[in-house]
């Protein structure tokens, strides 16, 4: 049995934006960069739980909409001087479709 779930097509996620996947363990933000790379993070900033999916995506980071913390999309790590980490989730793209694994 596979733990991959289909999120939708790459085109369903706006460039420099995100889509939220609701799971029993909480919301996961699936992000698309300007160069069409896809990343997935727990949709909660490590600072005060702001919804990262509502933040601004730039380069390979997202800026939390609450207090402007920058979070690396690949690792979930806050950019210094801030400290903290949002859980990351594996993603893959096959034939233009995005798949998410719930194994953080």
Backbone bond lengths (Angstrom), bond angles and torsions (degrees), N, CA, C in turn:
res aa  C-N    CA-C-N  psi(-1)  N-CA   C-N-CA  omega(-1)  CA-C   N-CA-C  phi
1 X - - - 1.457 - - 1.533 109.20 -
2 X 1.310 117.29 135.66 1.455 123.22 -177.43 1.522 110.37 -93.73
3 X 1.328 115.50 144.70 1.458 118.34 176.41 1.531 111.31 -99.46
4 X 1.335 117.89 13.60 1.460 122.20 177.99 1.521 109.89 -85.73
5 X 1.331 116.54 133.07 1.464 120.66 175.22 1.524 108.71 -117.48
6 X 1.312 115.90 144.68 1.459 121.01 -179.78 1.525 108.85 -80.77
7 X 1.328 115.34 127.59 1.458 121.55 -179.63 1.525 110.80 -93.80
8 X 1.316 117.14 -35.19 1.462 123.29 -175.82 1.510 108.42 140.43
9 X 1.303 115.80 -169.91 1.467 118.91 -179.20 1.522 110.39 -82.72
10 X 1.322 115.58 159.23 1.458 121.11 175.38 1.522 109.19 -55.08
11 X 1.312 117.06 -39.66 1.463 122.01 -178.32 1.525 112.95 -66.06
12 X 1.337 118.07 -18.50 1.471 121.32 176.91 1.525 112.30 -72.09
13 X 1.330 116.24 -17.42 1.462 121.49 179.83 1.525 107.03 -102.87
14 X 1.321 118.15 119.63 1.468 118.63 -178.37 1.523 111.84 -64.59
15 X 1.328 116.30 144.11 1.468 119.72 173.93 1.515 107.80 -58.28
16 X 1.331 115.45 138.27 1.461 122.89 -178.15 1.529 110.90 58.82
17 X 1.331 115.51 33.09 1.454 120.83 -179.99 1.513 111.08 -142.68
18 X 1.328 114.92 -166.77 1.460 120.43 -175.68 1.520 110.94 -147.77
19 X 1.310 113.59 163.82 1.454 123.15 172.76 1.522 106.33 -130.78
20 X 1.317 117.91 142.85 1.461 121.93 -178.93 1.525 109.57 -99.54
21 X 1.326 114.90 131.87 1.463 121.63 173.84 1.530 106.14 -109.56
22 X 1.323 116.50 120.11 1.465 121.47 179.80 1.526 108.44 -87.79
23 X 1.336 115.48 128.41 1.459 120.78 178.49 1.522 108.68 -129.50
24 X 1.301 116.56 168.44 1.464 120.44 178.09 1.526 111.60 -66.31
25 X 1.324 116.68 -19.64 1.463 120.77 179.67 1.521 112.84 -97.52
26 X 1.311 117.96 5.22 1.462 121.81 -179.71 1.513 111.74 120.82
27 X 1.321 114.82 171.49 1.458 120.96 -177.99 1.530 110.91 -78.35
28 X 1.332 114.37 144.17 1.455 122.30 176.85 1.525 107.15 -123.21
29 X 1.326 116.27 129.31 1.456 121.29 175.77 1.515 109.45 -90.63
30 X 1.331 116.26 129.12 1.466 121.59 175.90 1.524 106.10 -109.44
31 X 1.328 116.15 117.84 1.455 123.14 -170.10 1.522 111.49 -108.87
32 X 1.342 115.67 147.80 1.466 121.94 176.62 1.522 108.50 -124.69
33 X 1.312 115.89 125.98 1.462 120.70 178.79 1.527 110.03 -85.40
34 X 1.324 115.30 173.45 1.461 120.23 179.36 1.524 111.92 -64.70
35 X 1.357 117.10 -26.07 1.462 119.98 178.03 1.534 111.60 -96.84
36 X 1.328 116.13 22.09 1.475 124.69 173.31 1.518 115.00 66.45
37 X 1.327 118.35 21.76 1.459 119.59 171.56 1.527 107.99 -80.81
38 X 1.321 115.65 146.72 1.463 122.47 -176.75 1.526 109.08 -116.34
39 X 1.320 116.16 134.22 1.459 123.29 178.85 1.524 108.98 -135.38
40 X 1.327 116.84 157.60 1.466 121.02 177.13 1.524 109.97 -135.57
41 X 1.331 115.05 132.30 1.460 122.79 179.17 1.519 109.35 -134.21
42 X 1.334 116.71 152.12 1.454 119.81 168.75 1.519 106.01 -56.22
43 X 1.325 117.03 133.97 1.459 121.91 -174.17 1.531 110.90 -80.40
44 X 1.326 115.36 55.34 1.459 120.73 -177.11 1.521 109.10 -153.25
45 X 1.317 116.56 116.88 1.458 121.06 178.92 1.525 109.47 -64.20
46 X 1.339 117.84 139.20 1.464 119.96 -179.93 1.533 113.07 -67.04
47 X 1.313 117.79 -11.98 1.460 120.94 -179.07 1.525 111.21 -77.25
48 X 1.330 117.49 -67.81 1.465 120.64 -178.97 1.528 111.87 -137.11
49 X 1.318 116.63 23.55 1.457 120.72 173.45 1.510 116.16 78.08
50 X 1.320 117.63 18.75 1.467 120.19 178.44 1.517 111.63 -60.41
51 X 1.343 117.51 149.93 1.465 121.46 -178.44 1.530 111.59 -74.86
52 X 1.321 116.83 99.91 1.461 121.26 -177.38 1.527 112.19 -58.43
53 X 1.339 116.83 -31.23 1.473 119.99 -179.23 1.524 112.37 -63.50
54 X 1.324 117.31 -17.04 1.464 121.38 178.26 1.523 111.97 -96.55
55 X 1.339 116.22 3.29 1.451 121.06 -179.71 1.516 112.78 -83.79
56 X 1.316 114.35 179.20 1.461 121.30 -179.95 1.520 108.70 -94.84
57 X 1.347 116.36 125.34 1.462 122.40 177.41 1.526 107.91 -90.66
58 X 1.339 116.13 130.29 1.461 121.92 178.59 1.524 107.48 -149.37
59 X 1.317 115.50 141.49 1.465 120.20 -174.14 1.534 107.51 50.19
60 X 1.309 118.36 -123.47 1.469 121.82 175.73 1.520 109.48 -118.94
61 X 1.343 113.99 42.16 1.464 121.66 179.83 1.522 109.29 -133.78
62 X 1.340 114.73 163.12 1.460 120.81 169.87 1.519 107.02 -128.94
63 X 1.321 116.17 139.79 1.462 121.49 177.51 1.515 108.65 -100.84
64 X 1.327 116.14 123.77 1.462 121.54 -179.91 1.529 109.34 -61.86
65 X 1.344 117.53 135.87 1.456 120.18 -178.42 1.529 114.20 -72.38
66 X 1.332 118.36 -14.85 1.464 119.35 -177.15 1.532 113.59 -84.34
67 X 1.335 117.27 -51.13 1.460 119.65 -173.18 1.530 113.22 -133.62
68 X 1.318 116.27 17.96 1.473 122.33 173.43 1.523 115.05 63.72
69 X 1.324 117.90 26.67 1.467 119.43 172.20 1.520 108.02 -70.55
70 X 1.329 116.93 139.55 1.465 122.11 175.44 1.518 108.62 -99.07
71 X 1.333 115.73 130.45 1.455 122.41 -178.05 1.524 108.75 -120.43
72 X 1.335 116.73 129.17 1.470 121.82 176.34 1.524 109.02 -69.22
73 X 1.322 117.52 126.00 1.460 120.67 -178.47 1.525 112.69 -67.62
74 X 1.323 117.91 -34.83 1.465 121.07 -176.60 1.524 112.73 -71.88
75 X 1.337 116.55 -33.35 1.465 119.69 -173.36 1.527 113.95 -116.10
76 X 1.321 117.47 -18.64 1.455 121.36 -175.15 1.516 113.45 79.97
77 X 1.336 117.12 -0.97 1.462 121.73 -177.01 1.526 111.43 -76.57
78 X 1.334 115.67 139.50 1.457 120.96 172.67 1.524 108.89 -69.65
79 X 1.325 116.54 144.52 1.452 122.35 178.72 1.528 108.07 -81.59
80 X 1.345 116.69 133.85 1.465 122.40 -179.62 1.526 109.94 -55.68
81 X 1.306 118.10 143.96 1.455 127.59 14.71 1.533 114.14 -85.89
82 X 1.326 117.09 -2.60 1.464 119.43 180.00 1.522 109.91 -72.21
83 X 1.318 116.24 154.93 1.462 121.35 -179.31 1.525 110.02 -132.93
84 X 1.314 115.91 140.13 1.455 122.06 178.85 1.511 109.55 145.59
85 X 1.307 115.97 173.30 1.456 120.02 -176.32 1.528 110.27 -150.46
86 X 1.318 116.03 135.44 1.465 122.68 171.47 1.528 106.78 -97.10
87 X 1.323 117.19 139.17 1.465 120.81 179.31 1.526 110.37 -60.61
88 X 1.328 115.71 139.31 1.463 121.73 176.18 1.520 109.34 -104.43
89 X 1.320 115.68 156.79 1.462 122.43 179.40 1.521 109.18 -131.57
90 X 1.329 117.71 141.89 1.466 120.37 177.44 1.532 111.50 -66.51
91 X 1.315 115.50 139.87 1.461 122.23 173.77 1.519 108.54 -131.77
92 X 1.321 115.09 154.19 1.464 120.32 173.06 1.520 107.98 -145.73
93 X 1.321 114.90 154.41 1.459 121.64 177.81 1.519 107.82 -119.70
94 X 1.320 115.55 124.69 1.465 121.65 176.87 1.516 108.81 -131.16
95 X 1.346 115.70 123.12 1.461 121.56 179.45 1.524 112.25 52.55
96 X 1.339 116.23 39.37 1.445 121.12 177.73 1.517 115.30 79.98
97 X 1.324 117.31 1.26 1.472 121.75 179.16 1.530 109.27 -104.09
98 X 1.329 115.68 140.61 1.464 122.09 -179.57 1.523 109.31 -97.79
99 X 1.340 115.48 132.65 1.459 121.94 177.10 1.515 108.70 -122.08
100 X 1.328 115.75 143.39 1.452 123.46 -176.30 1.528 108.65 -123.80
101 X 1.318 115.99 135.24 1.450 120.46 173.52 1.518 108.20 -101.99
102 X 1.314 117.25 135.81 1.459 121.22 -179.20 1.515 112.70 -83.74
103 X 1.323 117.31 7.09 1.460 121.80 175.29 1.517 108.76 -83.31
104 X 1.325 116.03 100.67 1.474 119.99 -177.03 1.518 110.46 -67.24
